[in-house]
Amino acid sequence: MKTGRDKRIAEEIRREVSQILHFEMSDPRVSGASVTGVKVSPDLRLARVYYAMPGNEDRKAAAAAGLKKSEGYVRHLLTERIDMKFSPQIEFFYDESFEIDAKIQKIFSELPPTPTDAEEN
C-alpha cells in the first residue's frame, strides 16, 4: 500500500537540491540549471533528479559533467538536511520534456490553418 511518503520525500529532495544548485554550488558549469522533478525508488534509496539547462549542447554537456561530479557533495548536504534512515543515492538526468514541447509547438505553428480555424477568426 502506497501512502504517498515517496512523493513527499521526492518533493523535499527536489526543494533541497534546487537550493543547493542555486545557492551553494560554486561550479560554473551548473549555474543556470534548474531542478524540474525528482523520482525516488520505492525503498527510498535512489533519487533520480531531473534538471533543465538552457543553452547549447556544449553547455548542457558541461552541466551534465558538473552535476555527475557533484553527486556525492549533493548527497552529503541532503544527509544533513533531510532526516531519513538512509541517505538516497543521487543521480542527475537531463529533462528533455521542454525541448520536446518546443518542437511540438513549432510543428503545430507551421501547420496551415484548417477551414474551421479560418472561420473562427
Secondary structure, DSSP 4 states (H G I P E B T S, - for coil): ---SHHHHHHHHHHHHHHHIIIII---GGGTT-EEEEEEE-TTS-EEEEEEE--S-HHHHHHHHHHHHHTHHHHHHHHHHHS--SSPPEEEEEE--HHHHHHHHHHHHHHSPPPHHHHHH-
